[in-house]
């Protein structure tokens, strides 16, 4: 595992790299390389009354042989199909104003650009692109 953080003025980069392997790669199936990067801009605006953070989260897995799943037996079993070698990109925006924080995130922003979906288990796609909106409000007594 390698983790690093970089900052240049208001721009930030968080980088995590996982390198993993197994002597029994035909049985214990996992990607050789898994990376996570968060690239974002963070600053105070409106005379420091509001803090904003906006950017992208990117996950990437190298191609690996997948597993199949049998719902009837609730068991995973080995497959010859391979999945991976595809980035998953999320966009986010947060705005903090005193005790309230507004949040917006688009998960899997690039869904459908390179292929129809993304799989980790054969026949069970990961969720499609989705917009999430939230509000966090701190109440004090």
C-alpha positions as YAML, in Angstrom:
chain: A
units: angstrom
residues:
- id: 1
  name: UNK
  ca: [0.00, 0.00, 0.00]
- id: 2
  name: UNK
  ca: [1.30, 3.40, -0.98]
- id: 3
  name: UNK
  ca: [-0.44, 6.60, 0.10]
- id: 4
  name: UNK
  ca: [0.49, 10.16, -0.71]
- id: 5
  name: UNK
  ca: [-1.03, 13.63, -0.40]
- id: 6
  name: UNK
  ca: [-0.05, 16.65, -2.42]
- id: 7
  name: UNK
  ca: [-1.26, 20.23, -2.31]
- id: 8
  name: UNK
  ca: [-0.61, 23.14, -4.66]
- id: 9
  name: UNK
  ca: [-2.40, 26.30, -3.51]
- id: 10
  name: UNK
  ca: [-6.10, 25.30, -3.48]
- id: 11
  name: UNK
  ca: [-5.68, 22.06, -5.45]
- id: 12
  name: UNK
  ca: [-5.29, 18.74, -3.65]
- id: 13
  name: UNK
  ca: [-4.38, 15.21, -4.74]
- id: 14
  name: UNK
  ca: [-4.85, 12.12, -2.60]
- id: 15
  name: UNK
  ca: [-3.32, 9.01, -4.13]
- id: 16
  name: UNK
  ca: [-3.58, 5.42, -2.87]
- id: 17
  name: UNK
  ca: [-2.08, 2.44, -4.68]
- id: 18
  name: UNK
  ca: [-2.61, -1.17, -3.64]
- id: 19
  name: UNK
  ca: [-0.45, -3.92, -5.13]
- id: 20
  name: UNK
  ca: [-1.60, -7.41, -4.18]
- id: 21
  name: UNK
  ca: [-1.08, -10.96, -5.29]
- id: 22
  name: UNK
  ca: [-1.52, -14.59, -4.38]
- id: 23
  name: UNK
  ca: [0.45, -17.76, -5.02]
- id: 24
  name: UNK
  ca: [-2.90, -19.40, -5.81]
- id: 25
  name: UNK
  ca: [-4.14, -16.81, -8.32]
- id: 26
  name: UNK
  ca: [-6.43, -19.34, -10.05]
- id: 27
  name: UNK
  ca: [-8.39, -19.81, -6.82]
- id: 28
  name: UNK
  ca: [-7.98, -16.52, -4.92]
- id: 29
  name: UNK
  ca: [-8.96, -14.02, -7.59]
- id: 30
  name: UNK
  ca: [-8.12, -10.39, -7.01]
- id: 31
  name: UNK
  ca: [-6.79, -7.57, -9.18]
- id: 32
  name: UNK
  ca: [-3.03, -7.15, -9.13]
- id: 33
  name: UNK
  ca: [-3.34, -3.36, -8.94]
- id: 34
  name: UNK
  ca: [-6.08, -1.24, -7.36]
- id: 35
  name: UNK
  ca: [-5.75, 2.55, -7.29]
- id: 36
  name: UNK
  ca: [-7.79, 5.38, -5.79]
- id: 37
  name: UNK
  ca: [-7.20, 9.05, -6.55]
- id: 38
  name: UNK
  ca: [-9.08, 12.08, -5.31]
- id: 39
  name: UNK
  ca: [-8.38, 15.31, -7.17]
- id: 40
  name: UNK
  ca: [-10.19, 18.35, -5.82]
- id: 41
  name: UNK
  ca: [-10.26, 22.13, -5.38]
- id: 42
  name: UNK
  ca: [-10.97, 23.53, -1.90]
- id: 43
  name: UNK
  ca: [-11.31, 27.19, -0.93]
- id: 44
  name: UNK
  ca: [-13.23, 29.70, 1.15]
- id: 45
  name: UNK
  ca: [-15.42, 32.13, -0.79]
- id: 46
  name: UNK
  ca: [-17.73, 35.06, -0.03]
- id: 47
  name: UNK
  ca: [-15.33, 36.63, 2.49]
- id: 48
  name: UNK
  ca: [-14.67, 33.24, 4.13]
- id: 49
  name: UNK
  ca: [-18.40, 32.69, 4.81]
- id: 50
  name: UNK
  ca: [-18.58, 29.53, 2.68]
- id: 51
  name: UNK
  ca: [-16.15, 26.67, 2.18]
- id: 52
  name: UNK
  ca: [-16.40, 24.76, -1.10]
- id: 53
  name: UNK
  ca: [-14.77, 21.53, -2.24]
- id: 54
  name: UNK
  ca: [-15.25, 20.13, -5.73]
- id: 55
  name: UNK
  ca: [-13.44, 17.46, -7.65]
- id: 56
  name: UNK
  ca: [-13.25, 13.89, -8.86]
- id: 57
  name: UNK
  ca: [-12.65, 10.50, -7.26]
- id: 58
  name: UNK
  ca: [-11.18, 7.88, -9.60]
- id: 59
  name: UNK
  ca: [-10.91, 4.13, -8.89]
- id: 60
  name: UNK
  ca: [-9.19, 1.66, -11.18]
- id: 61
  name: UNK
  ca: [-8.69, -2.12, -11.05]
- id: 62
  name: UNK
  ca: [-6.51, -4.16, -13.39]
- id: 63
  name: UNK
  ca: [-8.13, -6.95, -15.36]
- id: 64
  name: UNK
  ca: [-8.68, -10.11, -13.34]
- id: 65
  name: UNK
  ca: [-10.63, -13.33, -13.69]
- id: 66
  name: UNK
  ca: [-14.05, -12.94, -12.14]
- id: 67
  name: UNK
  ca: [-16.24, -15.11, -9.97]
- id: 68
  name: UNK
  ca: [-19.75, -16.30, -10.74]
- id: 69
  name: UNK
  ca: [-22.52, -16.39, -8.14]
- id: 70
  name: UNK
  ca: [-25.26, -18.95, -7.72]
- id: 71
  name: UNK
  ca: [-28.26, -17.42, -5.98]
- id: 72
  name: UNK
  ca: [-29.82, -20.87, -5.45]
- id: 73
  name: UNK
  ca: [-26.90, -22.07, -3.33]
- id: 74
  name: UNK
  ca: [-25.64, -18.65, -2.14]
- id: 75
  name: UNK
  ca: [-22.15, -19.64, -3.30]
- id: 76
  name: UNK
  ca: [-19.47, -18.07, -5.46]
- id: 77
  name: UNK
  ca: [-17.68, -20.26, -7.97]
- id: 78
  name: UNK
  ca: [-14.82, -19.82, -10.45]
- id: 79
  name: UNK
  ca: [-15.37, -18.36, -13.92]
- id: 80
  name: UNK
  ca: [-13.27, -17.97, -17.06]
- id: 81
  name: UNK
  ca: [-14.50, -14.42, -17.75]
- id: 82
  name: UNK
  ca: [-12.30, -11.44, -16.94]
- id: 83
  name: UNK
  ca: [-13.39, -8.01, -15.73]
- id: 84
  name: UNK
  ca: [-11.61, -4.80, -14.82]
- id: 85
  name: UNK
  ca: [-9.22, -2.50, -16.65]
- id: 86
  name: UNK
  ca: [-11.86, 0.23, -16.45]
- id: 87
  name: UNK
  ca: [-11.82, 3.49, -14.45]
- id: 88
  name: UNK
  ca: [-14.80, 4.46, -12.27]
- id: 89
  name: UNK
  ca: [-15.08, 8.26, -11.99]
- id: 90
  name: UNK
  ca: [-17.20, 10.11, -9.42]
- id: 91
  name: UNK
  ca: [-17.80, 13.88, -9.32]
- id: 92
  name: UNK
  ca: [-18.54, 15.67, -6.03]
- id: 93
  name: UNK
  ca: [-19.34, 19.16, -4.75]
- id: 94
  name: UNK
  ca: [-19.72, 20.23, -1.12]
- id: 95
  name: UNK
  ca: [-20.49, 23.70, 0.17]
- id: 96
  name: UNK
  ca: [-20.32, 24.49, 3.89]
- id: 97
  name: UNK
  ca: [-22.08, 27.56, 5.24]
- id: 98
  name: UNK
  ca: [-21.86, 28.00, 9.02]
- id: 99
  name: UNK
  ca: [-23.62, 24.92, 10.46]
- id: 100
  name: UNK
  ca: [-25.02, 23.55, 7.18]
- id: 101
  name: UNK
  ca: [-23.22, 21.53, 4.53]
- id: 102
  name: UNK
  ca: [-24.80, 20.91, 1.12]
- id: 103
  name: UNK
  ca: [-23.50, 17.88, -0.78]
- id: 104
  name: UNK
  ca: [-23.91, 16.68, -4.35]
- id: 105
  name: UNK
  ca: [-22.27, 13.63, -5.91]
- id: 106
  name: UNK
  ca: [-22.55, 11.85, -9.25]
- id: 107
  name: UNK
  ca: [-21.45, 8.24, -8.84]
- id: 108
  name: UNK
  ca: [-19.99, 6.41, -11.85]
- id: 109
  name: UNK
  ca: [-20.00, 9.55, -14.02]
- id: 110
  name: UNK
  ca: [-18.37, 7.74, -16.94]
- id: 111
  name: UNK
  ca: [-20.82, 4.80, -16.99]
- id: 112
  name: UNK
  ca: [-21.62, 3.91, -20.60]
- id: 113
  name: UNK
  ca: [-18.65, 5.74, -22.18]
- id: 114
  name: UNK
  ca: [-16.42, 2.68, -22.71]
- id: 115
  name: UNK
  ca: [-18.84, -0.15, -22.15]
- id: 116
  name: UNK
  ca: [-22.40, -0.84, -21.01]
- id: 117
  name: UNK
  ca: [-21.59, -1.37, -17.35]
- id: 118
  name: UNK
  ca: [-19.00, -2.50, -14.87]
- id: 119
  name: UNK
  ca: [-18.89, -5.93, -13.26]
- id: 120
  name: UNK
  ca: [-16.97, -7.56, -10.42]
- id: 121
  name: UNK
  ca: [-19.12, -10.74, -10.45]
- id: 122
  name: UNK
  ca: [-20.41, -12.18, -13.73]
- id: 123
  name: UNK
  ca: [-24.05, -11.23, -14.33]
- id: 124
  name: UNK
  ca: [-24.23, -8.74, -11.43]
- id: 125
  name: UNK
  ca: [-23.41, -5.20, -12.64]
- id: 126
  name: UNK
  ca: [-22.35, -2.47, -10.27]
- id: 127
  name: UNK
  ca: [-24.82, 0.45, -9.95]
- id: 128
  name: UNK
  ca: [-25.25, 2.78, -12.92]
- id: 129
  name: UNK
  ca: [-24.67, 6.52, -12.88]
- id: 130
  name: UNK
  ca: [-26.67, 8.16, -10.09]
- id: 131
  name: UNK
  ca: [-27.05, 11.67, -8.66]
- id: 132
  name: UNK
  ca: [-27.00, 11.97, -4.87]
- id: 133
  name: UNK
  ca: [-27.92, 15.15, -3.00]
- id: 134
  name: UNK
  ca: [-27.66, 15.68, 0.74]
- id: 135
  name: UNK
  ca: [-27.83, 18.22, 3.53]
- id: 136
  name: UNK
  ca: [-26.10, 18.03, 6.89]
- id: 137
  name: UNK
  ca: [-27.24, 20.53, 9.49]
- id: 138
  name: UNK
  ca: [-25.73, 20.75, 12.97]
- id: 139
  name: UNK
  ca: [-28.25, 21.76, 15.65]
- id: 140
  name: UNK
  ca: [-26.99, 23.20, 18.93]
- id: 141
  name: UNK
  ca: [-28.84, 23.51, 22.24]
...
